[in-house]
Amino acid sequence: MKLFLSWSGARSGRMAETLKQWLPDVIQAIDPWVSTQDIAKGVRGSREIATELSGTNFGIICVTPENQASPWVNFEAGALSKQIEESYVVPFLIDMKISDLTGPLSQFQATIGDSEKDVRKLLFDINSTLGSLGVSSDRLERSFRRSWPEFEKIIHEISAARPPESTAEVEERSESDILEEILLLVRQQEHRLADIERGSRSIPPKYSRQTPSDRRSREETYIVRELLEHGHRVRELLWGGDNVGITIDCDDVGLSSVLLQGPVEEIAKYLGRSVVVEDKSGQVIVRTGPAIP
């Protein structure tokens, strides 16, 4: 079974390489894949990654406090969730608690890396997807117990190797930030339920019977959801004529312009408007041409 390991940064990369070596020792049918180039430099082979994603059955995202906002990590998480079931996409937390997880990654069921209970459950979940290729529960339990002490030692070493710029404690999330994220998740769920009620996800919400205010609300929810799935939080939406302006949080304009070009074009097509995406300083990240109805 193909298993995709996503990472960004030194600690996350070491964890991905450790999982790549360790997982097949416990469950022989697993074939992990991890890129060997530094994700933060933006020089990964997109064609190679796309090929691996297309054949992936399970995805593990190695998450640390310093990389959970990484556009690449969130992009790959979104790509994985579109390729396979969400239950088969697992953030693997290093030096973090589940409550520390924010943004798009928080929609997935995470595994705490130094929790023996959590990692055991992850292995049994992976094994259950293998069907006849999986190992027996007794054999898996014995193999896990033998290998866990060494794996746990490595986890603790990686957790302790915090980069100089990171703090000893993860910054506590504000109440307003938590409430905002809950609202976004609720809106996403409402959108999914509406799709199910219409009988097909292929029918765009704008074609359903609704008032102008309902339509605008759905359009805004769609924009927020699409950009959040690609690792970017929407801060402001400005509607005017045949255009819509979107302000997002962005740390790297060059990288974001590459990652968001396709999604923003889809947003423009869905809205029937031209779209301009900017960062908080007003710098244009992506601009689409006149919309084609």
N, C-alpha and C positions, 0 to 999 in steps of 0.2 A: 504494500500500500504506500502510495506517495504521500509524504508528510512535508509541508512547507514550513520552514522556520524563518520568521521575519525578525529583523533586529536593526538597531541604530545605536552607534556609540560603542565605546570600549567594553563596558560591563555587559551590555546587552549582547554584543558580538561574542564575547567569551562564553556567555550562557548558551547561546545558540550552538556554538561549536561543541560544548559539553553535552548538550541534549542530542546532537547529531551522533556522537560517539556512544552515548549511554543507552538511548532508547532501543536500538537494535540488539543490544546485549540482553535486554529484558524481554523484548518481543521481536523475534527474529524477522517477522514478515514486514516490519516497518522499513521504509526506504526514505530516510530524511534528506531534505535538500536545503542548503543554506548558501547564500552568496558569500564570497570571500572578499568582496570589495567594501570599502567603508561607505555606508549608506549616506552619511552626513555630507560627503563630498559631491553627491549627485552624479556619480560617474558610473552607475550600475548599468549593465546591459539590459535595456527594457525588453528587447526581443527575447532574450534568454529567460528573463523573469516571467514574461507572458506565457512562454511555452511551458514552464514549470507550473504556473498557476492553472493552466488549462487541464493539466493531468492530476491535480491535487485532490486528495480525498479528505485531508485534515490539515488544519493550520494552527500553529502555535506562534504567538507574538511575544517576544521577550521584552518586557516593559520595565523600565526603571524610572525613578522620579525625574531624571533629566531628559528622558526621550519620549515621554508619553504625548507630548505636543508635536512631535516630529511629523511634518507633512508626509514623508515617505512611509513611516509606520502606519499612519492613519489611512494613507492611500492603499497600501497593501491589505490592511484589515478590511477596507471597503471592497476591494477586488475579491478577497477571499470569501466574504459574505455573499457576494453575488454569484460566485462560482459554486459554493457548497452551502449546506445548511448552516444557519447561525450557530446551532448547537455544536458544530464541529470546528468552530473558530474560538480559540482559547487564549486570552492574555495570560502570560506566565509572569507573575510579579516578582521582581527582585528588589529587596529593601523597601517594600511597600505593603500597605494593607489594602484590602478591597475598597474601603471607604476613601482611599487616596486617589482612586482611579477616576479620571474625569474625561469629558468629551465623548467622541464617538466610541471609544474603546469600552466605556462603561456599560454599553448595551449588551456586552457578552458576559458569559459566566466565567469569571477569572479563577485562576489557580494561584495560591500563595506558594511561592517556590520553596520556602524553607519549612512548609507544613507537611509532615509525613502523611497525614490523613488526606490532604488535598492532592498531593502528587500521586498517591495510591489510587484515588478516585479517577484522576486523569488517565492513568495507565489502563485501568479497567474500562473506562469509556472508549479509549482508543481500541482496545482489544475487542470490544463488543461490535465495532464497526467492521471487523475483519471477517466475520462469519466463520466459515469452515477453516480459514487460514489462522484464526486466533488460537492461542494456547489455552489449556484448561485453567480454571480459576485457581486450583491448588498449585499448579506449576507456576503460574504468574505470581502468586503470593510468595512462594518460596524464593523465586528469582528476585522479587522486589526486596524482600527482607535481607537477602545476601548483599545486594548492591547499594541499598539505601545509605548506610553509614558513610561510604566513600563519597557518594553523590552529595549528601548533606554537608560534608566537610567543604567541598568545592563551592556549594551555594553560599556558605558562610564567608568564605574567602572573597567571593565576588561581591557580596553585599558590603563587606568591610572596605573594599577598594573604591571608596567614593572619590569622584573627581574633585580637585581643589575648589572649583567654583560652586559645588553643591553643598548644601547645609546638612548638618547631622540629622535634622528632623525635617520631614516633609511639611511644607507650609499648609496650615489648616485652611480649609475652604470656608469662605464666608457663607452665611445663611442665604444671602441673595443669590450667590452663585449656584448653590445647591437647588434652590427653588427654581431658578431659571432653567437648569438642566432637567429637572423633573417635568417642567412645562413642555420643553422640547421633546422629551421622550413620550409624554402623553399625546402630544400632537402627532408624533410619528405613528403611534399606535392607532389613533383615530383615523389617520390616513390609510393605514393598512386595512382596518376594518371596513372602511368605506369602499376600498378596492374589492374586498371579498364580497360585500353586498351587491356590488354591480356585476359580480359573476366573472370578471376577468380583469387582471392587472394591466392588460394591454389597452384598456379604454381610459384615456386621459380624463381626469376629473373635470376639466373645463367643458366637456360635452354633456355633463349631467345637468338636470334641471335645478337651477339655483338662482338666488337673487344676486345682484351685483356685489353686495357686501359679503355674501357667502363665497362667491367666486374669488374675490380679493383675498379673503382669509385663507382659502385653500391654496391660492397661488403663493402667498407668503410662506405658508407652511411647507409647500413643496420646495421653495428656494432654500429655506433654512435647512430642511432635511438633506437636500442634495449636497449642499456645501459642507454641512457637518459630517456627512459620510466620507468626504474627501479631506477631512482634517482642518476645516476652517470655520470659525464661528462668525455668524452674521451679527454686525453691530447696528446697522441702519439700512433701511430700504426707502428709496425716494422714487415715487411714481410721477411720471410726467409725459402726457401725450403718448407717443409710441415708444417711449424709452423707460427703462428702469435702472436706477443707480443702486449699487450694492456696496456697502462699506463692510470690510471684514478685518479680523485680526490677522496679521501677516508678519512673519519675521524675515522672510526671504522672498522678495518680489520676483526674482528670476526663477527660482524653483517653483513658486506658486503659479506663475504664469504658464509653466509647462504642465503642471498637474491639473490645473483648472480649465485649460482651453476646451477640452472635450465636454466636461460637465456643463460649462457655461453656455456652450453652443446648444446643448440639449435643453437648457433652461430657456434660452431665447426662442427655440423652436416651440417649446411647450407654451410659452406665454404669448407668442406671436408678436414679440417686441424685440428691439435691439437692447442689449444689456452692456453696462459698463461696471466693472468691478474695480474698486479702489481700496487702498489701505487707509488707515486713519489719518495719514498726512495728505491724502488726496492724490497719491501717485497711482496711475492707472496700471492695473495688473493684467486684466483681460478686457478687450472690447470687441463685441460682435458687430457685424454690419447690419444693414436694414433687415428686419425680420421678414421671412417669407411665410405667409399664412399657410 
